[in-house]
Amino acid sequence: MIDLFINGGMGWMSMLTIELIALFFAAWKAPTWVREIGAIALSTGILSTFIVLFNAFGTIEMAGDISMSLLCSGLRLAIIPICYGILIFIASLVIRIVQKPRM
């Protein structure tokens, strides 16, 4: 698990972890913010993936030929933050469903 955190990029993964902590704090103190914090986490994951891919493709453009295995391993690492953001968003939806008043 620590390997995924480090490989996903310390900056982006730390930001997503702070958003996860904010989600749990909001579930306790401000339940109306739960879905919004989940959406922010999802957006952060998507943004981080696009920025990493943009930088990687720029480097590939300058380098010329690269192997397919190198490209696939880079894409695998770029997808880690978006998966973490999606998991946080799903957690926010589950928390919101659990906190919703029953009819």
GIBELTA-V237999 format. One record per backbone hydrogen bond with DSSP energy under -1.0 kcal/mol. NH is the residue of the N-H (numbers start at 0). CO is the residue of the C=O. E is the energy in kcal/mol with one decimal. If there is no record, write none. Layout:
nh;co;e
NH;CO;E
NH;CO;E
This chain:
nh;co;e
4;0;-1.8
5;1;-2.5
6;2;-2.9
7;3;-1.9
8;5;-1.1
12;8;-2.7
13;9;-2.0
14;10;-2.0
15;11;-2.3
16;12;-2.1
17;13;-2.3
18;14;-1.8
19;15;-1.9
20;16;-2.4
21;17;-2.4
22;18;-1.8
23;19;-2.0
24;20;-2.3
25;21;-2.6
26;22;-2.1
27;23;-1.1
28;24;-2.7
29;25;-1.1
32;29;-2.0
33;30;-1.0
36;32;-2.4
37;33;-1.9
38;34;-2.2
39;35;-2.2
40;36;-2.2
41;37;-2.2
42;38;-2.4
43;39;-2.5
44;40;-2.2
45;41;-2.1
46;42;-2.7
47;43;-2.5
48;44;-1.8
49;45;-2.3
50;46;-2.4
51;47;-2.5
52;48;-2.5
53;49;-2.3
54;50;-2.3
55;51;-2.5
56;52;-2.8
57;53;-1.7
58;54;-1.9
59;55;-2.4
60;56;-2.1
61;57;-1.5
62;58;-2.2
63;59;-2.0
70;66;-1.7
71;67;-2.5
72;68;-2.1
73;69;-1.8
74;70;-2.2
75;71;-2.2
76;72;-1.8
77;73;-1.8
78;74;-1.2
82;78;-2.0
83;79;-2.1
84;80;-2.5
85;81;-2.2
86;82;-2.2
87;83;-2.0
88;84;-2.2
89;85;-2.5
90;86;-2.2
91;87;-2.1
92;88;-2.0
93;89;-2.4
94;90;-2.6
95;91;-2.2
96;92;-2.3
97;93;-2.4
98;94;-2.2
99;95;-1.1
